[in-house]
Amino acid sequence: MQALILAGGSGTRFWPLSRRQRPKQLLALAGEHSLLETTVARLAPIIEPTSVWVSTTEVLAPAVRAALPEVPTAQVLVEPVGRNTAPAIGYAVRSMPARVREDVIAVLPADHPIADEETFRRVLVTAEDAARDGDRILTLGVTPHRAETGYGYLELGPPLPGAAGLRRVARFTEKPDADTAARWVAAGNHLWNAGIFVFRGSRLLAALAVHEPEISRGLEAMAQDPSVTEAIYPTLPAVSIDCGVMERIDQLATLPLDCGWSDLGSWQALAEMLPADAAGNVLRGAVTAVDSTDTLVLAEDGHVAVLGVEGLVVVRTGDTVLVMPKTRAQDVRQVVDTVAAEGRSELL
């Protein structure tokens, strides 16, 4: 099996620690190593680094290569411009040698922590078998443990022949409201959409030809004549792989994944994942907390002290301090947009 790691995101949700040239996947948020390095290391028992491919941007490619010296340089694939995941995945797969395109490829985000790595690998191998023997396209869905409104969901259809737990995906559903999410979780007929896919490369390209023919024609033209890439790629439809392909496939399959997965989508999510002290505070770096509770404080540079606060996120870098309620963690993009509008490009 091959692995295609998607590592081109800008990571604004962890500003000011994340920046354009150091986005979330290059940060050591959940351990000693960056999320990207951890993703590749997690795969090593079943997928060697020489079978890993990384899709990233021109700006990030040098940092990605430096973080993953064990991955062959030629397998760090640079997307010409950002055009969402359907063109990015199609371009990466079509750029691979023919022998690799005929193999099974697991597509994985670069920035999702997983607590139970052994279970993750076991399910991934089961998915590989289903994709190889049944020529199926699979999306792995995470077993929900709470009524989460921040994730998309997969509605489960009937069982499919093959591995235990293999189900048809009836439909993709957008982020629900709290009541709907609670109902779905209680019924047990939905999984979280984790953005993890397993398929033969040739099978995915065939599906693109059917469901997104404009992307497919562009990919083939660029493969035949790479000199036209800069002209063609920016014109490809900017569509997600979910909307462009996965939602349209008959018999799209899924396997449940119960492995301590998180998309680590905000400072609040990080606070919930990291160990807290007796007062519920998560403190990293040179930090002093007095009479404070349920607060995340991260000092990358200098020293931070908090007194008598509750439910905050406080982040200090070399040039910026961010202070906000945890409940506004999903709104960091508003700050980033305002800083950009003020012309402070050095802070981005």
C-alpha positions as CSV (number, residue, x, y, z in Angstrom):
1,M,0.0,0.0,0.0
2,Q,1.0,3.6,-0.7
3,A,0.2,6.6,1.4
4,L,-0.7,10.1,0.1
5,I,-0.4,12.7,2.8
6,L,-2.2,16.0,2.3
7,A,0.0,18.7,3.8
8,G,-0.9,21.9,2.0
9,G,-3.2,23.6,4.4
10,S,-2.5,27.1,5.8
11,G,-3.6,26.3,9.3
12,T,-5.1,29.7,10.4
13,R,-7.0,28.1,13.3
14,F,-3.8,27.9,15.3
15,W,-2.7,31.5,14.7
16,P,-0.5,33.1,16.0
17,L,1.6,29.9,16.5
18,S,0.8,28.8,13.0
19,R,1.8,31.0,10.1
20,R,1.8,30.7,6.3
21,Q,5.2,29.2,6.2
22,R,4.7,27.1,9.4
23,P,1.1,25.9,9.4
24,K,-0.5,23.5,11.8
25,Q,0.9,20.3,10.3
26,L,4.5,21.5,10.9
27,L,3.8,22.3,14.6
28,A,4.5,19.9,17.5
29,L,1.1,20.5,19.0
30,A,0.4,17.1,20.4
31,G,3.9,15.8,21.2
32,E,7.6,16.1,20.6
33,H,7.3,15.9,16.8
34,S,5.3,17.8,14.3
35,L,1.8,16.4,13.3
36,L,3.2,15.7,9.8
37,E,6.2,13.7,11.2
38,T,3.9,11.8,13.6
39,T,1.5,10.9,10.7
40,V,4.3,9.4,8.7
41,A,5.8,7.6,11.7
42,R,2.4,6.2,12.6
43,L,2.3,4.5,9.2
44,A,5.8,3.1,9.3
45,P,4.9,-0.5,10.6
46,I,2.7,-1.0,7.5
47,I,3.9,1.6,5.0
48,E,7.5,2.4,4.7
49,P,8.6,6.0,4.1
50,T,9.7,5.0,0.5
51,S,6.0,4.3,-0.2
52,V,4.9,7.7,1.2
53,W,3.9,10.6,-1.1
54,V,3.1,14.1,0.2
55,S,1.0,16.7,-1.5
56,T,1.9,20.2,-0.5
57,T,2.5,23.8,-1.8
58,E,5.6,25.4,-3.2
59,V,5.9,27.6,-0.1
60,L,5.8,24.6,2.2
61,A,7.8,22.1,0.2
62,P,11.2,22.9,1.6
63,A,10.0,22.6,5.2
64,V,8.1,19.3,4.4
65,R,11.3,17.8,2.8
66,A,13.3,18.9,5.8
67,A,10.8,17.3,8.2
68,L,10.7,14.0,6.3
69,P,14.2,13.2,5.1
70,E,13.3,9.6,4.9
71,V,10.7,10.3,2.2
72,P,12.2,10.4,-1.3
73,T,12.5,14.0,-2.5
74,A,10.7,13.3,-5.7
75,Q,7.7,12.0,-3.7
76,V,7.0,15.4,-2.2
77,L,4.6,16.6,-4.9
78,V,3.9,20.3,-5.2
79,E,0.4,21.4,-6.1
80,P,0.8,24.4,-8.5
81,V,-1.9,26.5,-6.7
82,G,-4.6,25.7,-4.2
83,R,-7.7,24.2,-5.9
84,N,-9.2,22.1,-3.1
85,T,-8.9,18.4,-2.5
86,A,-10.3,16.9,-5.7
87,P,-7.7,18.5,-8.0
88,A,-5.0,18.1,-5.4
89,I,-5.6,14.4,-5.0
90,G,-6.1,13.8,-8.7
91,Y,-3.0,15.7,-9.6
92,A,-0.9,13.8,-7.0
93,V,-2.2,10.4,-8.1
94,R,-1.7,11.2,-11.8
95,S,1.8,12.3,-11.1
96,M,2.7,8.9,-9.6
97,P,4.4,6.2,-11.8
98,A,1.9,3.8,-13.5
99,R,2.9,1.0,-11.2
100,V,2.0,3.1,-8.2
101,R,-1.3,4.2,-9.6
102,E,-2.3,0.5,-9.9
103,D,-1.5,0.0,-6.2
104,V,-3.8,0.8,-3.3
105,I,-3.3,4.3,-2.0
106,A,-4.4,5.6,1.4
107,V,-5.1,9.3,1.4
108,L,-4.6,10.9,4.9
109,P,-4.6,14.4,6.3
110,A,-1.2,15.4,7.7
111,D,-2.6,17.0,10.9
112,H,-4.9,14.6,12.7
113,P,-3.7,13.1,16.0
114,I,-4.7,9.4,16.7
115,A,-4.3,7.9,20.2
116,D,-4.7,4.2,19.4
117,E,-2.3,3.8,16.5
118,E,-2.4,0.0,16.5
119,T,-6.2,-0.1,15.9
120,F,-5.8,2.6,13.2
121,R,-3.3,0.5,11.3
122,R,-5.4,-2.6,11.7
123,V,-8.5,-0.9,10.1
124,L,-6.3,0.7,7.4
125,V,-5.0,-2.8,6.4
126,T,-8.6,-4.1,6.3
127,A,-9.5,-1.2,4.1
128,E,-6.5,-2.0,1.8
129,D,-7.8,-5.6,1.4
130,A,-11.3,-4.3,0.5
131,A,-9.9,-1.9,-2.0
132,R,-7.5,-4.4,-3.5
133,D,-9.8,-7.5,-3.7
134,G,-13.1,-5.7,-4.3
135,D,-11.8,-2.8,-6.3
136,R,-13.8,-0.5,-3.9
137,I,-13.3,3.1,-3.0
138,L,-13.5,3.4,0.8
139,T,-13.8,6.3,3.2
140,L,-13.0,5.5,6.9
141,G,-15.5,6.9,9.3
142,V,-14.8,7.6,13.0
143,T,-17.1,6.1,15.6
144,P,-18.7,9.1,17.3
145,H,-18.4,9.4,21.1
146,R,-20.3,12.6,21.5
147,A,-22.9,14.8,19.7
148,E,-20.3,16.8,17.8
149,T,-21.6,19.7,15.7
150,G,-18.2,20.6,14.2
151,Y,-17.8,17.5,12.0
152,G,-19.5,16.3,8.8
153,Y,-21.1,12.8,9.1
154,L,-21.5,9.7,7.0
155,E,-24.9,8.1,7.1
156,L,-24.5,4.3,7.1
157,G,-26.3,2.1,4.5
158,P,-26.6,-1.6,4.4
159,P,-23.7,-4.1,5.1
160,L,-21.5,-5.0,2.1
161,P,-19.9,-8.4,1.5
162,G,-16.3,-8.7,2.7
163,A,-14.7,-7.6,5.9
164,A,-16.6,-7.4,9.2
165,G,-18.1,-3.9,9.6
166,L,-17.9,-3.0,5.9
167,R,-21.0,-0.8,5.1
168,R,-22.2,1.2,2.2
169,V,-22.2,5.0,2.7
170,A,-25.8,6.1,2.1
171,R,-24.9,9.8,2.1
172,F,-22.5,12.5,3.3
173,T,-24.2,15.0,5.6
174,E,-23.0,18.5,6.6
175,K,-22.3,19.6,10.1
176,P,-25.6,19.2,12.0
177,D,-27.2,21.2,14.8
178,A,-26.9,19.9,18.4
179,D,-30.2,18.1,18.5
180,T,-29.6,16.4,15.1
181,A,-26.1,15.3,16.1
182,A,-27.5,13.9,19.4
183,R,-30.2,11.9,17.6
184,W,-27.7,10.5,15.1
185,V,-25.2,9.4,17.8
186,A,-27.9,7.8,19.8
187,A,-29.2,5.9,16.8
188,G,-25.7,4.6,15.9
189,N,-26.2,5.0,12.2
190,H,-23.7,7.7,11.5
191,L,-19.9,8.1,11.6
192,W,-17.7,11.2,11.7
193,N,-16.2,12.1,8.3
194,A,-12.5,11.9,8.9
195,G,-11.3,12.7,5.3
196,I,-9.4,9.4,5.1
197,F,-9.8,7.5,1.8
198,V,-8.5,4.2,0.4
199,F,-8.6,3.2,-3.2
200,R,-6.6,2.0,-6.2
201,G,-5.1,5.1,-7.9
202,S,-6.5,4.0,-11.2
203,R,-9.9,3.5,-9.7
204,L,-9.9,7.1,-8.4
205,L,-8.8,8.5,-11.7
206,A,-11.6,6.6,-13.4
207,A,-14.1,8.1,-11.0
208,L,-12.8,11.6,-11.6
209,A,-13.3,11.0,-15.4
210,V,-17.0,10.2,-14.8
211,H,-17.9,12.7,-12.1
212,E,-15.5,15.6,-12.7
213,P,-14.5,15.3,-16.4
214,E,-13.1,18.8,-16.5
215,I,-10.6,18.0,-13.8
216,S,-9.8,14.6,-15.5
217,R,-9.2,16.2,-18.9
218,G,-6.9,18.8,-17.3
219,L,-4.9,16.2,-15.5
220,E,-4.4,14.1,-18.6
221,A,-3.3,17.2,-20.6
222,M,-0.8,18.1,-17.9
223,A,0.5,14.5,-17.8
224,Q,1.0,14.5,-21.5
225,D,2.7,17.9,-21.6
226,P,3.9,19.2,-18.2
227,S,4.7,22.6,-19.8
228,V,1.0,23.5,-19.8
229,T,0.6,22.9,-16.1
230,E,0.8,26.5,-15.0
231,A,-1.8,27.5,-17.5
232,I,-4.3,24.6,-16.9
233,Y,-4.1,23.8,-13.2
234,P,-5.5,27.2,-12.0
235,T,-8.5,26.8,-14.2
236,L,-9.6,23.4,-12.7
237,P,-12.8,23.4,-10.7
238,A,-12.0,24.1,-7.0
239,V,-14.1,21.3,-5.6
240,S,-13.6,19.0,-2.6
241,I,-13.1,15.3,-3.1
242,D,-16.2,14.7,-1.0
243,C,-18.5,16.8,-3.2
244,G,-16.8,16.1,-6.5
245,V,-16.4,12.3,-6.3
246,M,-17.2,10.5,-3.1
247,E,-20.8,11.7,-2.7
248,R,-21.6,10.5,-6.3
249,I,-20.1,7.0,-6.2
250,D,-22.4,4.0,-6.2
251,Q,-21.4,1.5,-3.5
252,L,-18.9,3.8,-1.7
253,A,-17.8,1.8,1.3
254,T,-16.8,2.6,4.8
255,L,-15.3,0.9,7.8
256,P,-15.8,2.2,11.4
257,L,-12.6,3.6,13.0
258,D,-12.6,3.8,16.8
259,C,-9.0,4.9,17.6
260,G,-9.0,8.2,19.6
261,W,-9.1,10.3,16.4
262,S,-9.3,14.1,16.4
263,D,-9.1,16.6,13.6
264,L,-7.5,19.0,16.2
265,G,-9.4,21.9,14.7
266,S,-9.0,24.6,17.3
267,W,-7.2,25.8,20.4
268,Q,-10.1,24.5,22.4
269,A,-9.7,21.0,20.8
270,L,-6.0,21.1,21.7
271,A,-6.8,22.0,25.3
272,E,-9.2,19.1,25.5
273,M,-6.6,16.7,24.3
274,L,-3.6,17.7,26.4
275,P,-3.2,16.8,30.1
276,A,-4.5,19.4,32.5
277,D,-3.6,20.3,36.0
278,A,-6.0,19.9,39.0
279,A,-7.7,23.2,38.1
280,G,-8.3,22.2,34.5
281,N,-5.5,24.4,33.1
282,V,-3.3,23.3,30.2
283,L,0.1,25.1,30.6
284,R,2.9,24.8,28.1
285,G,6.2,26.8,28.2
286,A,7.2,29.4,30.8
287,V,3.8,29.9,32.4
288,T,2.5,30.9,35.9
289,A,-1.2,30.4,36.7
290,V,-2.7,31.7,39.9
291,D,-6.3,31.3,40.9
292,S,-7.1,30.4,37.4
293,T,-9.2,27.5,36.0
294,D,-10.0,25.8,32.7
295,T,-7.5,27.9,30.8
296,L,-5.0,27.1,28.0
297,V,-1.8,29.1,28.2
298,L,1.0,28.5,25.7
299,A,4.3,30.5,25.8
300,E,6.5,29.9,22.9
301,D,8.6,32.9,23.9
302,G,9.0,34.8,27.1
303,H,6.9,34.2,30.2
304,V,3.1,34.4,30.6
305,A,1.3,34.9,33.9
306,V,-2.5,34.7,34.4
307,L,-4.4,35.6,37.5
308,G,-8.0,35.0,38.4
309,V,-9.1,34.0,34.9
310,E,-11.4,31.2,33.7
311,G,-12.0,29.6,30.3
312,L,-9.4,31.5,28.3
313,V,-6.9,30.7,25.6
314,V,-3.7,32.7,25.9
315,V,-0.9,32.2,23.3
316,R,2.3,34.1,23.2
317,T,4.8,33.9,20.3
318,G,7.8,36.1,19.6
319,D,5.8,38.9,18.1
320,T,2.1,38.3,19.0
321,V,-0.1,37.6,22.0
322,L,-3.6,36.1,21.5
323,V,-6.2,36.2,24.3
324,M,-9.7,34.9,23.8
325,P,-12.5,32.9,25.5
326,K,-12.3,29.2,24.7
327,T,-15.8,29.5,23.4
328,R,-14.5,31.7,20.5
329,A,-11.8,29.3,19.5
330,Q,-13.5,28.6,16.1
331,D,-13.4,32.4,15.3
332,V,-9.6,32.9,15.2
333,R,-9.9,33.3,11.4
334,Q,-11.7,36.6,12.1
335,V,-8.5,37.9,13.8
336,V,-6.3,36.7,11.0
337,D,-8.5,38.4,8.4
338,T,-8.4,41.6,10.4
339,V,-4.7,41.5,10.7
340,A,-4.4,40.9,7.0
341,A,-6.7,43.8,6.2
342,E,-4.5,46.0,8.4
343,G,-1.6,45.1,6.1
344,R,0.4,43.3,8.8
345,S,1.7,40.6,6.5
346,E,4.7,40.0,8.7
347,L,2.2,38.5,11.3
348,L,0.7,36.0,8.8
